[in-house]
Amino acid sequence: MLLAYTASGWTQVIVALSIFVPVVAALAITIVVLRGSKSDPDEQRWRQDAAERKQREHEPEERSST
């Protein structure tokens, strides 16, 4: 890959790092933030409500089969 005819090796390294480092940093921050939602109190409450709702949906089926 040829970035410029007169560019030195160090210039190419700096240009490559200036492109890839921000992308990798943004990806890392995104992963940390999205994984942090597991400890979010609202997220935990929504999951608990969904689990309780699912359990209530299955209870009538279990009662009718006995």
C-alpha positions as CSV (number, residue, x, y, z in Angstrom):
1,M,0.0,0.0,0.0
2,L,1.5,3.3,-1.1
3,L,0.4,6.3,1.0
4,A,2.7,8.8,-0.7
5,Y,5.7,8.6,-2.9
6,T,8.0,10.7,-0.6
7,A,6.6,9.6,2.8
8,S,9.0,7.9,5.1
9,G,8.2,4.7,7.0
10,W,7.6,6.7,10.2
11,T,5.0,8.9,8.5
12,Q,3.2,5.8,7.2
13,V,3.2,4.4,10.8
14,I,1.9,7.6,12.2
15,V,-0.9,7.8,9.6
16,A,-1.9,4.2,10.2
17,L,-2.0,4.7,13.9
18,S,-4.0,7.9,13.6
19,I,-6.6,5.8,11.7
20,F,-6.7,2.6,13.7
21,V,-6.1,3.8,17.3
22,P,-9.3,5.9,17.5
23,V,-11.3,3.0,15.9
24,V,-10.0,0.5,18.4
25,A,-10.5,3.0,21.3
26,A,-14.1,3.6,20.3
27,L,-14.8,-0.1,20.0
28,A,-13.3,-0.7,23.5
29,I,-15.4,2.1,25.0
30,T,-18.5,0.7,23.3
31,I,-17.9,-2.8,24.7
32,V,-17.3,-1.4,28.2
33,V,-20.4,0.7,28.1
34,L,-22.6,-2.1,26.8
35,R,-21.3,-4.6,29.3
36,G,-21.9,-2.0,32.0
37,S,-25.6,-2.2,31.3
38,K,-25.8,-5.5,33.0
39,S,-25.2,-3.7,36.4
40,D,-27.7,-1.0,35.5
41,P,-30.6,-1.0,38.1
42,D,-33.2,-0.2,35.5
43,E,-32.0,-3.1,33.3
44,Q,-32.0,-5.5,36.2
45,R,-35.6,-4.4,37.1
46,W,-36.7,-4.9,33.5
47,R,-35.1,-8.4,33.4
48,Q,-36.7,-9.3,36.7
49,D,-40.1,-8.1,35.5
50,A,-39.8,-10.1,32.3
51,A,-38.8,-13.2,34.2
52,E,-41.8,-12.8,36.6
53,R,-44.1,-12.2,33.6
54,K,-42.8,-15.3,31.9
55,Q,-43.2,-17.3,35.1
56,R,-46.8,-16.1,35.4
57,E,-47.5,-17.1,31.8
58,H,-46.3,-20.7,32.4
59,E,-48.2,-21.1,35.8
60,P,-51.7,-21.6,34.2
61,E,-50.4,-24.2,31.9
62,E,-48.9,-26.2,34.8
63,R,-52.1,-25.9,36.9
64,S,-54.3,-27.0,34.0
65,S,-52.2,-30.1,33.3
66,T,-52.6,-31.5,36.9
